[in-house]
Amino acid sequence: MQINIGDKVRFLSEIGGGRVTRIIDAKTVMVLNEEDDFEIPTLKKDLVVIESQSEGNTSSSHSLSTKQKATTAKNEPLKVQKEDIYFAFVPRAGYDITSSPLELYLINDTNSILLYSFFNQNGLKFEGITTGNIDPNSKILLTEFDQKDLGNLSAFHFQILYYQSGDFTPKAPINKTVKIQAVKFYKSNSYKLTDYFHEQVILHQITGEEIEHKLEELSQKDFNKLIREKEGESKKIESPKINPKTDILEVDLHINKLIDSVTGFSNADILNFQMDKFHEIMRENEGKKGAKIVFIHGIGNGTLKQKVLSELKRKYRKHSSQDASFKEYGYGATLVTIR
């Protein structure tokens, strides 16, 4: 199918469309998405032309006008708190998220044009994959991986230069290797919603410090050490206490009551920390027949509550449990009586 610059197109595999602003190669064009003004590299086979540029000058001028507006908006200095560069693994539409081929995008969330080189790294060997430039506040498709190739990925290497026309304070070039954990591709909870895509993706940060990724690389021993250090730093954290009116031990499992900072913790890390505290309290009181413990877990999305109830049935079934007093704790607490 012939597609020209200025053609108005629709995506076949997802909702939406835009106008073609650039021909990348024989199979790929750049489409200015009409929903978010991002330029998206798209295979021609995934597009259908709904208004051809050749149908009249109006279409052409509209395309140029649209692009000029988008370019002007992108080139205007934005007051942003932070500028970052990412890459993302994006599942292909129509596939199960854990068995889909993955498209690899570079995301430029800065106000500079980026000149980039992208390499696949295996030990000390580097394989050049692609090079080019990417406009400010946009994303570009770097390459694609079939499911069978994902397990062979070890690391990516990026070389990136910043550029702005006019007055500009040069920034240090980026020369960075990012390790790839292939096991993540097969876990649905690895894919998260972001500001850059409509679908869930695996997002990696190229600039700055990725504390969450450093945590993932720590051994369990190191992670436990980090937890102990954070506990040691805590000054205002409340310890479980017995309510003198009811003689009930009250344990607040809200994370801000257990630790002073969760910087670098994923949702899974937080839940594990809360459940560790739950098991610790249960072990300490298991021999105290008749003792009553209230675990305050809140309502929230119910994840912590369901986990607590599940463990009570699985590991502590000999003890009785019920909803704690609504008057005292609302719907967000469970009363355990030691048997």
C-alpha angles and dihedrals in degrees: 000000000000113000122180136190108276096029115137109229142181126217114245097202100043143020119280140030143197144184129305110246102170142015107229099180141323092293104029137060134180114245123197101221110229092210102056105006091241117143108232126192105229134180112245090230089063093057138073122200112233097170122023122216088225091063090082148323090263091071092047095048090046090053092050091045092049093049093045090052091049092046091048091050092049093048095050112101109256124207099232130163094220141006120212143170122218142172124213139197107222122193116228116252115261096029132103106262095239097046101039128115107252129229115211116218131187112216121204107198092171137090093244133088108245125215107202144183120194125201136181107227126205112174107305093341122098125196116197110228106172145332135198144108133285128204123239117280095008142104133227135197111247102179144316132246128206117221092254091057098052096080091058095058114111109161143341126221124206131192112189136177126193122224135180128168118238123009110008137156105225117238126213113267117252119240106172141157119205120195116226120218102206093193088071092068091068097049117084093207089063090072115083137180114252138177091256105059138034091223131058114272143174105251125198125187118225098183126055129008120316102206093174091055092047089054090054090055093052118100116242088256092055091045092053089048090053091050091052091049091052090048090050091052092052112108105166100037113129119233121218109274138190115246104233092210096055103020087230123140107234117206116185109204096186104126094233087059093053103042135016098225135025096185108151095013119129120214088259091053091052093049091048090051092051092048091048088058091048092053091045092056092045092051092048093052103033093104095048101095113207094016115140124215128186115203109201107207103153126223104264111133089330097244096122093042093051091047092051092049091046092053092047090056095041104040107013102035094137090067120075123239136185141156110293122238110303089208092057103034109011114223094318106086141070125211117216122192115199113230 
